[in-house]
Amino acid sequence: MQKSLASAFSFLADNAAPAAAPTSGISWNIIMLVLLFGAMWFLLIAPQRKKQKQHAQMLQQLSTGDNIVTNGGIFGVITNVKEDRFVIKIADNTRIEVLKTAIAGKVEEATEIKSEP
């Protein structure tokens, strides 16, 4: 019985399919890596870069008198523009200096709704 089992295994080993060329596996891996990088670029990197450019453009367009909100949630009005920061008025007789990068966005003035008694 052992002889027939050994001969069966030797027959299978002799007639096994030849191994695939190693270059085909490497090229497939490179193609998949390029496709993965392309997907990451279009899904993550490109939208983030677009958002950063829009934020930088918004910061350049800010000027004295604009209503803004900081990343910390402080609302104020720009009173002075310096090279790397803004001086903003947050209350009567209260002014603070914040870095330009700390500005989250420009706030449009809301129109007041008058309620009739």
KETOR-974445 format. One record per residue: residue in three letters; residue number from 1; x negated, y, z negated of N, C-alpha, C in turn. Coordinates in steps of 0.2 Angstrom, whole numbers, plus 2048, in hexadecimal, padded with zeros to 3 digits. Layout:
% residues N
> res_n_n_X_n_Y_n_Z_ca_X_ca_Y_ca_Z_c_X_c_Y_c_Z
> ALA_NUM_X_Y_Z_X_Y_Z_X_Y_Z .
...
//
This chain:
% residues 117
> res_n_n_X_n_Y_n_Z_ca_X_ca_Y_ca_Z_c_X_c_Y_c_Z
> MET_1_7FC_7FA_800_800_800_800_7FC_806_800 .
> GLN_2_7F6_806_7FC_7F2_80C_7FC_7EF_80D_803 .
> LYS_3_7ED_808_806_7EA_808_80D_7EF_80C_812 .
> SER_4_7F5_80A_812_7FA_80D_816_7FB_814_815 .
> LEU_5_7FB_816_80E_7FC_81D_80C_7F6_821_80E .
> ALA_6_7F0_81E_80D_7EA_822_80F_7EA_823_817 .
> SER_7_7EC_81E_81A_7EC_81F_822_7F1_824_824 .
> ALA_8_7F7_824_820_7FC_829_822_7F9_830_821 .
> PHE_9_7F6_832_81B_7F3_838_81A_7EE_83A_81F .
> SER_10_7E9_835_821_7E4_837_826_7E7_838_82C .
> PHE_11_7ED_835_82E_7F0_836_834_7F3_83E_834 .
> LEU_12_7F6_840_82F_7F9_846_82E_7F3_84C_82E .
> ALA_13_7EE_84A_82B_7E8_84F_82B_7E5_850_832 .
> ASP_14_7E5_84A_836_7E2_84B_83D_7E7_84E_841 .
> ASN_15_7ED_84E_840_7F2_851_845_7F5_858_842 .
> ALA_16_7F2_85B_83D_7F4_861_83B_7F3_866_840 .
> ALA_17_7F7_86B_840_7F7_871_844_7F0_875_843 .
> PRO_18_7ED_878_848_7E7_87B_846_7E9_882_843 .
> ALA_19_7E4_884_83F_7E5_88A_83B_7E5_890_83F .
> ALA_20_7E9_895_83D_7EA_89B_841_7E4_89F_841 .
> ALA_21_7E2_8A3_846_7DC_8A7_846_7DD_8AC_841 .
> PRO_22_7D7_8AD_83D_7D7_8B2_838_7D9_8BA_83A .
> THR_23_7D7_8BB_840_7D8_8C2_843_7DF_8C4_843 .
> SER_24_7E4_8BF_845_7EB_8C1_846_7EE_8C3_83F .
> GLY_25_7EC_8C0_83A_7EE_8C1_833_7EC_8C8_831 .
> ILE_26_7E6_8CA_832_7E3_8D0_831_7E6_8D6_835 .
> SER_27_7E8_8D5_83B_7EB_8DA_83F_7F2_8DB_83D .
> TRP_28_7F5_8D6_83B_7FC_8D6_838_7FC_8DA_832 .
> ASN_29_7F7_8D9_82D_7F7_8DD_827_7F6_8E4_828 .
> ILE_30_7F2_8E6_82D_7F0_8ED_82F_7F6_8F0_832 .
> ILE_31_7FA_8ED_836_800_8F0_839_805_8F1_833 .
> MET_32_806_8EC_82E_80B_8ED_829_808_8F3_824 .
> LEU_33_802_8F4_823_7FF_8F9_81F_801_900_822 .
> VAL_34_800_900_829_801_907_82D_809_908_82C .
> LEU_35_80D_903_82D_814_905_82D_816_907_826 .
> LEU_36_813_904_821_815_906_81A_813_90D_818 .
> PHE_37_80D_90F_81B_80A_916_81A_80F_91A_81D .
> GLY_38_811_919_824_815_91D_827_81C_91E_824 .
> ALA_39_81F_919_821_825_919_81D_824_91E_817 .
> MET_40_81F_91D_814_81E_921_80E_81D_928_810 .
> TRP_41_81A_92A_815_819_930_817_820_934_819 .
> PHE_42_824_930_81D_82A_933_81E_82F_934_819 .
> LEU_43_82F_92F_814_834_92F_80E_831_933_808 .
> LEU_44_82B_934_807_829_937_801_824_93D_802 .
> ILE_45_81F_93C_806_81A_942_807_81D_948_80B .
> ALA_46_820_946_811_822_94C_815_827_950_812 .
> PRO_47_82C_94D_80F_831_952_80B_82E_956_806 .
> GLN_48_82A_953_802_827_957_7FC_823_95C_7FF .
> ARG_49_81F_95B_804_81B_961_807_81F_966_80A .
> LYS_50_825_965_80D_82A_96A_80F_82C_96E_80A .
> LYS_51_82E_96B_804_831_96E_7FE_82B_973_7FB .
> GLN_52_825_971_7FB_820_975_7F8_81F_97B_7FD .
> LYS_53_81F_97A_803_81E_980_808_824_985_807 .
> GLN_54_82A_982_806_830_987_805_82F_98B_7FE .
> HIS_55_82D_987_7F9_82C_98A_7F3_826_990_7F3 .
> ALA_56_821_98E_7F7_81B_993_7F7_81E_999_7FB .
> GLN_57_822_998_800_825_99E_804_829_9A2_800 .
> MET_58_82D_99F_7FC_832_9A2_7F7_82E_9A7_7F3 .
> LEU_59_828_9A4_7F0_824_9A8_7EB_821_9AE_7EF .
> GLN_60_81F_9AD_7F5_81C_9B3_7F8_821_9B9_7FA .
> GLN_61_828_9B7_7FA_82D_9BB_7FC_830_9BF_7F6 .
> LEU_62_82E_9BC_7F0_831_9C0_7EA_82E_9C7_7E9 .
> SER_63_832_9CB_7E7_830_9D2_7E6_833_9D5_7DF .
> THR_64_831_9DB_7DE_834_9DE_7D8_83B_9DF_7D9 .
> GLY_65_83F_9DD_7D3_846_9DE_7D3_84A_9D7_7D4 .
> ASP_66_846_9D2_7D7_849_9CC_7D8_84B_9C8_7D1 .
> ASN_67_851_9C5_7D1_853_9C1_7CB_850_9BA_7CD .
> ILE_68_84D_9B7_7C7_849_9B1_7C8_84B_9AC_7C2 .
> VAL_69_849_9A6_7C2_849_9A1_7BD_843_99E_7BD .
> THR_70_840_99D_7B7_839_999_7B6_83B_992_7B5 .
> ASN_71_835_98E_7B6_836_987_7B5_838_985_7AE .
> GLY_72_837_98A_7A9_839_988_7A2_841_98A_7A1 .
> GLY_73_844_98D_7A6_84B_98F_7A6_84C_996_7A3 .
> ILE_74_847_99A_7A4_848_9A1_7A2_84A_9A6_7A8 .
> PHE_75_84F_9A9_7A7_852_9AE_7AC_84F_9B5_7AB .
> GLY_76_84D_9B8_7B0_84B_9BF_7B0_84A_9C2_7B6 .
> VAL_77_848_9C9_7B6_848_9CD_7BC_840_9CF_7BD .
> ILE_78_83D_9CE_7C3_836_9D0_7C4_836_9D7_7C3 .
> THR_79_831_9DA_7BF_830_9E1_7BE_829_9E3_7C2 .
> ASN_80_824_9DE_7C2_81E_9DF_7C5_81B_9D9_7C8 .
> VAL_81_818_9DA_7CE_815_9D4_7D1_80D_9D5_7D1 .
> LYS_82_80A_9D0_7CE_802_9D0_7CD_800_9CB_7D2 .
> GLU_83_7F9_9CA_7D2_7F6_9C5_7D7_7F8_9BE_7D6 .
> ASP_84_7F8_9BC_7D0_7FA_9B5_7CE_800_9B4_7CA .
> ARG_85_803_9B9_7C8_809_9B9_7C3_80E_9BE_7C4 .
> PHE_86_813_9BD_7C1_819_9C2_7C1_81A_9C5_7BA .
> VAL_87_81C_9CB_7BA_81E_9CE_7B3_826_9CE_7B4 .
> ILE_88_829_9CA_7AF_830_9CA_7B0_834_9CD_7AA .
> LYS_89_839_9D0_7AB_83D_9D3_7A5_842_9CE_7A3 .
> ILE_90_842_9CB_79D_847_9C6_79B_84D_9C9_796 .
> ALA_91_84B_9CF_793_850_9D2_78F_84E_9DA_78F .
> ASP_92_852_9DE_78C_850_9E5_78B_84A_9E5_787 .
> ASN_93_845_9E9_789_83E_9EA_786_83B_9E4_785 .
> THR_94_83C_9DE_789_838_9D8_789_836_9D6_790 .
> ARG_95_82F_9D6_790_82C_9D4_797_827_9CF_795 .
> ILE_96_827_9CA_79A_822_9C4_799_81F_9C4_7A0 .
> GLU_97_818_9C1_7A0_815_9BF_7A6_815_9B8_7A7 .
> VAL_98_817_9B6_7AD_817_9AF_7AE_813_9AE_7B5 .
> LEU_99_810_9A8_7B5_80C_9A6_7BC_811_9A5_7C1 .
> LYS_100_80F_9A7_7C7_813_9A6_7CD_816_99F_7CE .
> THR_101_811_99A_7CC_813_993_7CD_818_991_7C8 .
> ALA_102_81A_995_7C3_81F_993_7BD_826_996_7C0 .
> ILE_103_827_999_7C5_82D_99B_7C8_831_995_7CB .
> ALA_104_837_993_7C9_83A_98E_7CC_83E_990_7D2 .
> GLY_105_841_996_7D2_844_999_7D8_847_99F_7D7 .
> LYS_106_84A_9A2_7DC_84D_9A9_7DC_855_9A7_7DA .
> VAL_107_858_9AC_7D6_85F_9AB_7D4_862_9B0_7D8 .
> GLU_108_868_9AF_7DB_86C_9B3_7DE_871_9B6_7D9 .
> GLU_109_872_9BD_7DA_876_9C0_7D5_87D_9BE_7D6 .
> ALA_110_880_9BB_7D0_887_9B9_7D1_88C_9BF_7D0 .
> THR_111_891_9BF_7D4_896_9C4_7D4_89B_9C3_7CE .
> GLU_112_89C_9C8_7CA_8A0_9C7_7C4_8A7_9C7_7C6 .
> ILE_113_8AB_9C2_7C2_8B2_9C1_7C4_8B5_9C5_7BE .
> LYS_114_8B9_9C9_7C0_8BD_9CD_7BB_8C4_9CA_7BA .
> SER_115_8C5_9C8_7B3_8CB_9C5_7B2_8D0_9CB_7AF .
> GLU_116_8D6_9CA_7B1_8DB_9CF_7AF_8DF_9CD_7A9 .
> PRO_117_8E0_9D1_7A4_8E3_9CF_79E_8EA_9CE_79F .
//
